[in-house]
Amino acid sequence: MTSFDPQLPLFLGLMSGTSADGIDAALVQFPEAGGCRFVHGHTYEWDATTRQALIALGQGREPASLDALGQLDAQVGIAFADAANRLLDEAGVPRAQVRAIGSHGQTIRHRPLAEPAFTWQIGDANRIAEDTGITTVADFRRRDVAAGGHGAPLMPAFHMAMLGNTGEDRAVLNLGGIANLSLIGRDGSLRGFDTGPANALLDGWCQRQLGHAFDADGAFAASGQINAALLARLLSDPWFALPPPKSTGREQFHLEWVETQFGADAMAPADVQATLLELSAATVADALLAHLPGVRRVLVCGGGVRNPHLLRRLQARLPDVVIGSSAEYGLDPDYMEAMGFAWLAHETLAGRPGNLPSVSGARGPRILGAIHLA
């Protein structure tokens, strides 16, 4: 059995992000003195057919039918429940010792600027509660949207709870399918927002050109040359000039969007990959320098932490900033968001708000999520 404090409740977080590259499952505890004790974690691959359907919906394609969408919602819920059960079996932890599961679900639409605004995550939490026998908290984003916010990003509150009060201007950078920042000021202030695409475009282009799910170590991008004209056209998208609060997803940044910027130029596939990687580095660096100009440290989490070429390009644009992994502060970068949704479940059950109006733009603090009792 995995070691944990028997006096503290266990929480299990489930997360599948914009890239839909797997279900991250993390089992954690939250000591009363603060912090997050990581107990066990694993990433479970999606069934290939399900993943293709999720990516297609996330990029704005319409479902084949309402029946197909309803079945996908149930299938995703079953997959999340299976991930939770497998994690607990691997850890040797009885289900009765887990206080709750926090499930993000899978985003298929995110339209915070629509009228009325909405965000939509599927993955039926009733299935999770039923198949695991554990109380499940889910649907975290829509209450914030109902209160006038973007419903995203939600991780800055967790980052502040775990990494705040440092006496320096620091940022937490999540390099998932979409990149987002938590800006923690030395004065205790906190802001956060999405900066644009990160792994979603890189993974998509690599899959199309090489048949690989991701660009291992950024080698494909490193083999190409940045196309300055293409980069300028991509950066001219009006979304990048929007002020925070702001959030985005695959429906905004997808390969079809990239291809509309090719123009008449003939570009080698590796050059496109190099340019997409530079787009990620440039938009993150520009946002940091604009909104936290005194930043001295950036802690990176998410899949991009394993792309050394992306980190090198980011460092080149931020030469005076120390860039490192969140692991240096005891938070596993691979499971940061899963741990964050476990924390949100913990906060919801405690009756505490999980959103930050300074981040999302909501009218005020709100208790997030729907509770599905075991």
Disulfide bonds with the S-S distance in Angstrom:
none
